[in-house]
Amino acid sequence: MARATKKSKKSEQGGMGQFIGGVIKWLFVLGLWAALGLGLTLAWFARELPDITEQMIFERRPTITILANDGTVIDRYGDIKGETVNVKELPPHVGNAILAIEDRRFYYHFGIDPLGIIRAFGVNILHGGFVQGGSTITQQLAKNLFLSRERTLKRKVQEAMLAIWLETKLSKDEILSAYLNRVYLGSGAYGIDAAARVYFNKPAKELTVREAATIAGLLKAPSRYSPSSNPSLSAQRTRVVLKAMEEAGFLNEAEYKKLDKLPPSPPRKPSSGDTIRYYTDYIVTQVESVMGLPEEDIIVQTTLDRDIQATAERAITKAVLTYGPSYKLSQGAAVVLGLDGAIVAMVGGRDYDLSEYNRVTNALRSPGSSFKPIVYLSALEHGWNPNSTIMDAPISINGYTPKNYGGEYYGEVTLTQALTRSLNTVSVQLMQDIGPQEVIGLARRLGITAELEPNLSLALGASGVPMIEMATAYATIGRGGVAVEPFAIIDIKKAKDGEVLYEAPKERAARQVIPRGYVYQITGMMQSVVQYGTGQAAQGPYVAAGKTGTSQDFRDAWFIGFTNSYAAAVWFGNDDNSPMKRVTGGMVPAPVWREIMTTAVSKPAKKYYDVMSVSSDFSFQDLLGRIIGGGSETQEPLLNPQIPQDKHPVDKDRYQLQYND
């Protein structure tokens, strides 16, 4: 019995050994297959690498020459601002600042950093999102030198392979030098020396520790952390870099504490004080989005009109200087679009020297009553018409009690009268009737992508919207309800031989996003605003439709409108969102808009593309509205010299004393 038990145990042990051996065998086989599969995958991704590596350029950064629509040069970016540097020629703290915040193990890894990837993965898991990347400086250089900016597995694998290849061909100092000479650091500055000259008016060889940390901080987001446009955020980011330098051992505790207590370096005025730089900075970002960082000198043909741009710059600057001290007004901005979407002028602020922050594209400002035409247009789509009557009187809706400007109420009024007088109670009642989500849906069709709060205060423009999006919405109305997509680049060519690298489509399909009949109606109502209402100061040698806007406590003042050729938005306010001294949209923005538009309409709008077809984004139930006015882009202009009067005409003499915004 005992012998049988021992034999059984031996049998079980033998079976277990065979099982474990089998598992090891199959794991080995699977490992071989996995290795083979990985090898084949890498070989597949590597087959393009010989051609890719032939494109490598180290010696100079490309120059970007930007042309106006008449072919004249308006600005240049690139090599003209800096010199090619070698990291050995720079103070040690310059390279150390970059390494501390970007790649501390640069001198110890082989092009990719497994420990850095694991650390970044852990940080991202801890924060529940992507807050830290694992790319090394060598990987970033490989991407900038050879690869497109597409986010695909293939590109990431090739990036890692190229990084390893670079490490075999170049020394660490050569890699770091190439990176420092090519990296984009904002304000059109490519490379560390260009950035040093732009932000601190000195070569990279003369940068202090704190200045080097400031520039290193730009790598995360050049525009956001620019010492010129956002000195406060830049100072915060500089402290982060200095702390990283201490943690990496590049600064001792005493040095860090001394630097951390210093006040932030004052922002140096950029090299160009011309406000054209708001536009050309925008162009550089667009170049990157359509083709990535240029590998050679390029020429960019744009839609900018020099005359309209010059008038806009002059008008904004003059208004701020004239009204600024007495009305507590410090900033202004303007953008002008052709009705096809071509950006012909852009003034992102009163003075690029003082602030590079582009208020046309980046600032979220309350449009105030200039948002009301969107509310009224939505009401027209939901059964109202310009002659529909509504009661203008004090209201309270669930504790929300909007008031008219000046506290005056007019009793029964038509929608045309209400928009002309910019009556707040009427706009809120319409919003309540049709629903905030319907208005937001229409705003999306018109081209507004900013976050809009679905509440009744949206009727008075409470949600912040970028100027470029408000101008796009008005341009879509001015184009007869056909969607407008802003664009600024006509083509991009190689400087050496004129080879076309990118060209805007010459033919495009159009989308009718609002039935044209409703567009005719809202256009007539907005014409009444200019002829009889809050926008009278915008009248000029043209027929125009538009709307004033003044946000709560006079923090923002707008005028937005369009003619048969152009749409434009003008804004005034303060960057710190402090109130102005009772500045309304009809008081300063409207006259500035008139000055800009007077120049614009004197120049025929250029035609950049042909419309192949017009499709509709609205449902069959809107067919009646389309039949009323048609849907073709070849229809007669929407704006008419004579505005049909409704059955309740506006008392013009009485109204001239009112600025109900």
Number of C-alpha atoms within 10 A of each C-alpha: 6 7 8 9 10 11 12 12 12 12 12 12 12 12 12 12 12 12 12 12 12 12 12 12 12 12 12 12 12 12 12 12 12 12 12 12 12 12 12 12 13 15 12 12 16 17 11 11 17 9 10 15 16 9 12 12 15 15 11 18 24 20 20 25 21 24 22 19 18 12 13 11 14 16 17 18 21 20 21 14 19 22 17 19 19 16 21 12 10 16 16 13 20 24 20 23 30 25 23 24 20 21 19 21 17 19 13 9 17 18 26 23 20 14 12 19 16 12 15 18 17 13 16 15 12 11 10 9 10 12 12 15 14 18 21 25 23 29 23 17 22 25 20 21 22 20 20 12 15 10 8 8 10 14 16 16 15 23 25 21 19 26 24 18 17 21 17 12 10 11 12 19 14 17 22 22 22 24 22 24 24 27 19 22 26 25 25 22 24 24 28 29 24 30 27 24 20 24 23 23 17 14 18 24 17 16 21 13 18 23 22 25 30 29 28 26 28 22 17 13 12 19 19 16 25 27 30 24 22 16 18 14 13 26 23 14 23 27 20 16 25 28 22 23 23 18 15 17 13 19 20 12 12 10 13 19 14 9 16 17 9 9 8 19 15 12 18 16 19 22 15 12 14 14 24 22 25 24 24 24 18 17 20 19 14 15 20 12 11 14 14 15 21 17 19 14 18 22 21 26 23 25 24 27 21 18 15 24 24 17 19 28 25 17 22 29 21 14 20 20 14 12 15 19 11 10 15 17 24 20 21 28 26 32 30 33 30 29 29 27 23 24 25 27 29 32 28 31 27 27 22 23 19 15 23 26 21 21 25 28 17 13 16 15 24 25 30 27 31 28 26 27 23 22 26 28 24 26 23 21 19 13 9 15 18 21 15 15 18 16 17 21 17 16 16 10 11 6 7 11 11 19 17 18 16 10 9 14 17 12 12 15 22 23 29 28 25 26 28 27 24 28 27 25 24 27 28 25 18 22 25 14 11 18 17 23 14 17 23 21 12 20 22 16 22 26 22 21 14 15 11 19 15 15 15 20 18 25 29 28 25 20 20 17 23 19 29 24 22 26 29 28 28 31 34 27 30 30 27 30 27 29 25 28 18 19 18 25 24 17 17 24 18 18 17 10 8 11 11 13 15 16 14 14 11 12 12 13 10 19 18 24 24 27 26 28 23 25 25 23 18 26 26 22 28 26 29 28 26 25 20 21 29 31 32 22 21 31 20 15 11 15 16 31 29 31 34 35 30 30 24 16 13 21 24 26 32 34 33 32 31 30 24 21 21 27 31 32 31 29 30 30 27 16 16 8 12 14 18 21 16 14 24 25 33 27 20 22 31 31 22 26 29 23 20 28 29 18 16 27 16 11 13 10 18 14 11 14 12 13 13 10 13 17 13 16 14 15 8 9 8 15 14 14 19 21 12 13 19 17 23 17 17 9 11 11 14 21 21 16 9 10 14 11 13 15 10 14 13 20 11 12 9 8 15 12 9 15 19 25 31
